[in-house]
Amino acid sequence: MCEEDRIVAAWTIACGRALAGRGVVLGFTEGVVRIEVADGIWMQQMRNMQTHLEKELARIAGVKISGIHFVVKKV
């Protein structure tokens, strides 16, 4: 399983179902996870938890993560 697949699999566990349902892993490049977020309110919530999410994703997926970049889903 590649690193990105491991991060995708770890996403729901790392942040819980409610939060995971508001964001989708778009990719993983050079240590940065890209997450598409449902809207600006959820983006702020995830940014508030960013350090925790980075640590949990790295721990669960077994991947070194240097950051998370959030983008709002385009309607």
C-alpha positions as CSV (number, residue, x, y, z in Angstrom):
1,M,0.0,0.0,0.0
2,C,1.5,3.4,-1.0
3,E,1.8,6.3,1.5
4,E,-1.2,8.2,0.2
5,D,-3.4,5.1,0.4
6,R,-2.3,4.6,4.1
7,I,-3.2,8.3,4.8
8,V,-6.6,7.9,3.2
9,A,-7.2,4.8,5.3
10,A,-6.1,6.6,8.4
11,W,-8.2,9.8,7.9
12,T,-11.4,8.6,9.5
13,I,-9.6,7.1,12.5
14,A,-7.4,10.2,13.0
15,C,-10.3,12.7,13.1
16,G,-13.4,10.7,13.8
17,R,-16.4,10.1,11.5
18,A,-18.1,13.4,11.9
19,L,-15.1,15.5,11.0
20,A,-13.9,12.9,8.4
21,G,-17.2,13.2,6.6
22,R,-16.5,16.9,6.0
23,G,-13.0,16.4,4.4
24,V,-11.5,14.3,1.7
25,V,-7.8,13.5,1.2
26,L,-6.9,14.8,-2.3
27,G,-3.3,13.8,-2.2
28,F,0.1,13.5,-0.5
29,T,3.2,15.2,-2.0
30,E,6.6,15.8,-0.3
31,G,5.2,15.3,3.2
32,V,2.1,17.5,2.7
33,V,-1.4,16.1,2.9
34,R,-4.0,18.0,0.8
35,I,-7.5,17.9,2.2
36,E,-10.6,19.2,0.5
37,V,-13.1,20.6,3.1
38,A,-16.8,21.0,2.7
39,D,-16.9,24.7,3.5
40,G,-15.1,27.5,5.3
41,I,-16.6,26.7,8.7
42,W,-15.3,23.1,8.6
43,M,-12.0,24.4,7.3
44,Q,-11.6,26.6,10.4
45,Q,-12.5,23.6,12.6
46,M,-9.9,21.5,10.9
47,R,-7.3,24.2,11.1
48,N,-7.9,24.5,14.8
49,M,-7.1,20.8,15.0
50,Q,-4.2,20.8,12.5
51,T,-1.4,19.8,14.8
52,H,-3.4,17.0,16.3
53,L,-4.5,15.8,12.9
54,E,-0.9,15.8,11.5
55,K,0.4,13.8,14.5
56,E,-2.5,11.3,14.4
57,L,-2.3,10.8,10.6
58,A,1.5,10.3,10.8
59,R,1.1,7.8,13.8
60,I,-1.7,5.8,12.3
61,A,-0.5,5.7,8.7
62,G,3.2,5.3,9.6
63,V,4.1,8.2,7.3
64,K,6.2,11.3,8.0
65,I,3.9,14.3,7.5
66,S,5.3,17.8,7.5
67,G,1.9,19.6,7.1
68,I,-1.7,19.6,6.0
69,H,-3.0,22.0,3.3
70,F,-6.8,22.5,3.4
71,V,-8.8,23.8,0.4
72,V,-12.5,24.5,0.3
73,K,-14.6,22.3,-2.0
74,K,-15.6,24.2,-5.1
75,V,-19.3,24.2,-5.7
